[in-house]
Amino acid sequence: MPSAHSTPPAPRFDTLTVPKASDVLASEVRERILSGEFAEGTPLPPERQLVEQTGLSRATVREALRILEVERLVEIRPGRGGGAFVHRPGRESLANTVQLVIRGQQIRLEALHETREAIEPACAALAAGRRTQQDLADLDAAHAELVDAGDDIRRFLRANVRWHNAVARAGGNELLIGFLSALSESIYAATNLERFMDTRIREVTAQAHAKITEAIRSGDAAAARRRMSRHVCGFARAAAEVDGRERVELTEPED
């Protein structure tokens, strides 16, 4: 039991971390951009005015603008009539960020396929319910390019990515569009395409695309989901060859 005359412990404080002024300014501008207060293309006040309005130093203001430029939330234009202009992030920003994470974390190819298998059938189902005539025209154009590619594998692959991205766009979900774009590019970059995309695989791919497009055109979400799932899962199984595993053939599209 403590003595009645004991001295109470001295107060203690944890170390405080004070944010840098440039981070505070960048955070305020970031929030006003993302909230929609600053529209796309809006010019921020000139550097001199920002210094006067915020009471911060010129170096601090410049550092804050550099932070926002790296985040692609502002575009710095040099010269007469230049300055800092608001750039609201779009689907390309999401795709670029996802690709950086995939490369930076060295995400396994199997994980990329698993993610694609989880989201792309959902894209196809959404497309069946939301597609416009322009979406269908885009799908048809990409499919025609794929069929006409013949033995030109690079042309075939460009058309293939174009078709898959057209399915995602037809679904109208901006997050899925960005994720799928990043996944497709990363999967193809990690696959030995010269060995993998033989005549048989290209033929089965074209048949699968035609079946999926048919389901999307008819508005049959269940069929679009089912056929896309079969297609992307079959692609992942066939791609196992490039990892030295036993080759598994793509199967003919059903129904």
N, C-alpha and C positions, 0 to 999 in steps of 0.2 A: 504494500500500500504506500503511495507516494507521501512524502512528508508535507505537512501543511506549509512549510517554508521553502519547498523546492521551487526552482525557477522553471517556468513553462518553456517548452522548446521554442526556439526562434523561428519566425515565419520563413518559409522557403518558397521560391517561385521556380517554375520550369523555365527553361530557355525559350524565349520568344523568337519566332521567325517573322520578320517584317517583310512583306512582299516588296519587290522592287517597284519603283514608280512606273517604269515602262510596262511592267506586267499588269499593273492596275489600269493604266490607260488602254492597253491592248484589250484587256478583259471587257472594259466598258464599251469600246467600239465594236468588239466581236458580238456582244450581246445585242447591241442595237442593230447590227446587220442581220443576225440570225432571227431576231424578233420581227423583222420586216420593216422596222422604222426607217432604215436606209435602203432604198430600192436599188436594184441592179444598175450600175453605171453612175450612181450618184457621186459627184466629186466631194471629197472631204475638204475641209478648209485648208488653205495653204499652210505650210509649215510655220510661217511666222505667226499666223493667226492662232494656230493650235498652241503655240508657246504662250501667246498672250492670254488665251481663253483658259488654259489649264494651269498656268503658273509654273509649268515645268520647264526644264532646260531644253534647248534645241537638241542636245545629244539624246536626252530621254525620249523626246517625241520621235526622233529618227529611229531609235531602237524599237519603239512600239510599232511603228509603221513597218519596220523590217520583219517583226514577228508576224504581223498580219499578212504581209506579202508571202512569207514562207508558208503560211496556212492557206494561201490562195484566196483570202477573203478581201484583199485589196490588190489592185494592179497599179504599179508605179509606172507612169508614162513620163519619159524625159522630154526636155525641150520646151519650146514656147507652147503654152496651152496644156502643158502636162500637169502632173501632180498625182495624188492618190485617188483612185476611183474604186467604188465598191464592186466587188465580184462575189455574187452569191454562189455557194457551192451547188453543183449540179451532179448528174449521175456519173459524169466522167471523174469527178473528184472522189466519189465513193469507189469506183472501179480502180482508180490509181492507188488509193489508200489500201484497199484489199490486196492488190498485187504486191505492194511494198511489204505488207505483213507476211504474205505467202513466201516471198523471197527472203525477207529478213529473218523469219523464223524457220526457214527451210522446211515448210510444211510437207509432209509425206504425200506422194502421189496418190496413195490409197485413200488418204484423208480428203484430198481434193475430189476424187471420184465419189466418195461417200456423201460429201456435201452436195455435189451436183445431183446425185441420185435422190437426195432428199428434197431439193427445191425445184428442179426442172419439171418434173411431172405436175407440180402445183402451177408452174407458169403456163403449161399447156392447158390445164383445166380452166384457168382464168382467161386464157386467150379464147377458148371456145365460147365463153359467155360475154366477152367484151370486144371481140375483133370487129374492126371496121372494114369497109371495102378496100381502103388503102392498105390496111394490115394484110389482107388476103393477097393483094397485088404484090406487096413486098415479099411475102412467102413464096408466091409463084415465081417471081423474078429470081430469087435466090436459088430456088430448086432448079429452075431452067439452067442457070449458070453452072450449078453443080453437075447436072447431067451432061452438059456440053463440054465440061472440062476434060473428059476423056482420060488420058494418061498424064495430064499436067497436074501433078499432085498439089503443087502450091496453089494453083487456081482452084482446084477442088476444095482445098482447106479454107481458102478465103470465102468461098461460097458457103461452105459448111458453117463456119462461124457466123456469117451474115444471116443464114437461115435460123440458127438457134437464137441469135439476138433478136430477130424479127418475131419469133414466138414470144420471147420475154416482153418485147415492146407491146405486142398485141394484148398481153395480160394487164398492162397499165399500172403495174406496181413498181414504183421507182427504185425501191430497195432491191427487189428481185432482179430488175434490169441491171443494176450496178454490180451485184454479186455475180450474176451469171456471166456478164462480160469478163470480169476478172478471172473467174474460174475457167472459162473456155480458153482464154489466152494462156493461162498458166498450165493447164493440162496438155495443150498441144505443144507448148514449149518444152515440157518435160518428157515427151513421148518421141521415140525414135520413129519418125513418120515414114522415112524412106523404106524401112523394113515392114512397118505396120500396115500402111494404107495400100494393100494390094488390090487387085482387080475385084476379088470376091468381096472384100470388106466395102469397097466403094459401091458395088452393086447393091448390097444389102442395106447400106446406109441410105442410098437413094430411094429404095423401096420403103424403108421405114419412114422417111420424111414425107413421102407421098401419102402414106396411111395416116400419119399424124395430121397433116394438112387437111385431109379429107374430114377427119373428126372435128377439127377446129372450124372448118367451113360450115359443117352441118350443125354446129352448136352443141355437139355431144361432149360435155365436159368429162364424163366418166371414161369414155373411149379415148379421149385425148390424153387423159392422165395415165391410163393403162398402157397405151401404146408408147408414150414417151418414156415411161418407167422401163418397159421392156427394151427400148432402144438404148437408153443410157446405161442400163445395167449390162446389156450385152456388149456395149463398147468397152466398159471397164473390164469385163472378163476377157475379152479378146486382147486388150492392151496388156494383160498379164505377161504375154510373151516377152515384152521388152525388158521385164525384170528377171528373165531367165527361168520363169516358171513354164510349165507345160502349156502349150498353145490351146486355147479354147476358141472354137469357131463361133462367129456370129451366126445366129439362127435367123431363118426367114421370118419376117413380120407376120403375126397372126391377125385374124379377123380384119 
